């Protein structure tokens, strides 16, 4: 019982850690793209010579780059928020499962442990050696030799 319950909690803890790492990496990417976008917005447009007008091709290129960065930023923010929501839900589920000590789940795993043990005994053809009658006879023969 304890083995399966502990393994389940361990696997869920590893999954929670991996999801948290994914959220953190998306947050870093989002911050990096936001920094690039802000840098491009604050950057003064390139102007040739003494004219007050900018080069139309340079202005168009800058606007295009700003649009691409804005799309990338929004896409990353949406992805980050969805992963963050999923991580929060998953973390709440793991916490609820971890705090569910002494209730139905450990007993259910106890039944599964017994079922797996009996299946293993049957699979390895050890049924005659693991039967209560055989064990009782072995115990009695061991006690009678004293």
C-alpha positions as CSV (number, residue, x, y, z in Angstrom):
1,X,0.0,0.0,0.0
2,X,2.6,2.4,1.1
3,X,4.8,1.7,-1.9
4,X,2.3,2.5,-4.6
5,X,1.0,5.5,-2.8
6,X,4.5,6.9,-2.3
7,X,5.4,6.1,-6.0
8,X,2.3,8.0,-7.1
9,X,3.1,11.0,-5.0
10,X,6.7,10.9,-6.2
11,X,5.6,10.8,-9.9
12,X,3.2,13.6,-9.4
13,X,5.9,15.6,-7.6
14,X,8.2,15.2,-10.6
15,X,5.5,16.1,-13.0
16,X,4.7,19.2,-10.9
17,X,8.4,20.2,-10.9
18,X,8.6,19.8,-14.7
19,X,5.5,21.8,-15.3
20,X,6.9,24.5,-13.0
21,X,10.1,24.6,-15.0
22,X,8.1,24.9,-18.2
23,X,6.2,27.9,-16.8
24,X,9.5,29.5,-15.7
25,X,11.1,29.1,-19.1
26,X,8.0,30.6,-20.8
27,X,8.2,33.5,-18.4
28,X,11.8,34.1,-19.3
29,X,11.0,33.9,-23.0
30,X,8.1,36.3,-22.5
31,X,10.3,38.8,-20.6
32,X,13.0,38.6,-23.3
33,X,10.5,39.3,-26.1
34,X,8.9,42.1,-24.1
35,X,12.3,43.7,-23.6
36,X,13.1,43.4,-27.3
37,X,9.8,45.0,-28.2
38,X,10.2,47.8,-25.7
39,X,13.7,48.5,-27.1
40,X,12.4,48.6,-30.6
41,X,9.6,51.0,-29.6
42,X,11.9,53.4,-27.8
43,X,14.5,53.3,-30.5
44,X,14.4,56.5,-32.6
45,X,13.7,55.9,-36.3
46,X,16.5,56.3,-38.7
47,X,16.6,59.6,-40.6
48,X,18.8,60.4,-43.5
49,X,20.6,63.7,-43.7
50,X,19.0,67.0,-42.7
51,X,15.4,66.0,-43.7
52,X,12.8,65.6,-41.0
53,X,11.3,62.7,-42.8
54,X,12.3,59.1,-42.3
55,X,13.1,56.7,-45.0
56,X,9.8,55.1,-45.9
57,X,11.4,51.7,-46.4
58,X,13.1,51.8,-43.0
59,X,9.9,53.0,-41.4
60,X,7.9,50.1,-43.0
61,X,10.6,47.6,-42.0
62,X,10.5,48.9,-38.4
63,X,6.7,48.7,-38.3
64,X,6.8,45.2,-39.7
65,X,9.3,44.1,-37.1
66,X,7.2,45.7,-34.3
67,X,4.2,43.8,-35.6
68,X,6.0,40.5,-35.6
69,X,7.4,41.1,-32.1
70,X,3.9,42.1,-30.8
71,X,2.4,38.9,-32.3
72,X,5.2,36.8,-30.8
73,X,4.8,38.6,-27.4
74,X,1.0,38.0,-27.3
75,X,1.4,34.4,-28.4
76,X,4.0,33.8,-25.6
77,X,1.9,35.6,-23.0
78,X,-1.1,33.4,-23.9
79,X,0.9,30.3,-23.8
80,X,2.5,31.3,-20.4
81,X,-0.9,32.1,-18.9
82,X,-2.4,28.8,-20.0
83,X,0.6,26.9,-18.7
84,X,0.5,28.9,-15.4
85,X,-3.2,28.1,-15.0
86,X,-2.6,24.4,-15.7
87,X,0.3,24.4,-13.3
88,X,-1.8,25.9,-10.5
89,X,-4.7,23.4,-11.1
90,X,-2.2,20.5,-11.2
91,X,-0.5,21.8,-8.0
92,X,-3.8,22.1,-6.2
93,X,-4.7,18.5,-7.2
94,X,-1.3,17.2,-6.0
95,X,-1.7,19.1,-2.7
96,X,-5.2,17.7,-2.3
97,X,-3.9,14.2,-3.0
98,X,-1.0,14.6,-0.6
99,X,-3.3,15.9,2.2
100,X,-5.7,13.0,1.7
101,X,-3.9,10.9,4.2
102,X,-5.8,8.1,5.9
103,X,-8.7,8.3,3.6
104,X,-9.8,6.1,0.7
105,X,-6.9,6.4,-1.6
106,X,-4.2,4.7,0.6
107,X,-6.6,1.8,1.3
108,X,-7.4,1.5,-2.4
109,X,-3.7,1.2,-3.1
110,X,-3.4,-1.4,-0.3
111,X,-6.0,-3.5,-2.3
112,X,-4.0,-3.0,-5.4
113,X,-0.8,-4.0,-3.6
114,X,-2.4,-7.3,-2.5
115,X,-3.8,-7.9,-6.0
116,X,-0.4,-7.3,-7.6
117,X,1.3,-9.6,-5.1
118,X,-1.2,-12.4,-5.7
119,X,-0.9,-11.9,-9.5
120,X,2.9,-12.1,-9.2
121,X,2.7,-15.3,-7.1
122,X,0.3,-16.8,-9.7
123,X,2.5,-15.7,-12.6
124,X,5.7,-17.2,-11.1
125,X,3.8,-20.4,-10.3
126,X,4.5,-20.1,-6.6
127,X,1.0,-20.8,-5.5
128,X,1.6,-24.1,-3.9
129,X,4.5,-22.7,-1.8
130,X,2.6,-19.5,-0.8
131,X,-0.7,-21.2,0.2
132,X,-1.7,-21.1,3.9
133,X,-1.8,-24.9,4.2
134,X,1.8,-25.2,2.9
135,X,3.0,-22.4,5.2
136,X,1.2,-24.0,8.2
137,X,2.8,-27.4,7.5
138,X,6.2,-25.9,7.2
139,X,5.8,-24.0,10.4
140,X,4.6,-27.1,12.2
141,X,7.5,-29.2,10.9
142,X,9.9,-26.5,11.9
143,X,8.4,-26.3,15.4
144,X,8.3,-30.1,15.8
145,X,12.1,-30.3,15.1
146,X,12.7,-28.4,18.3
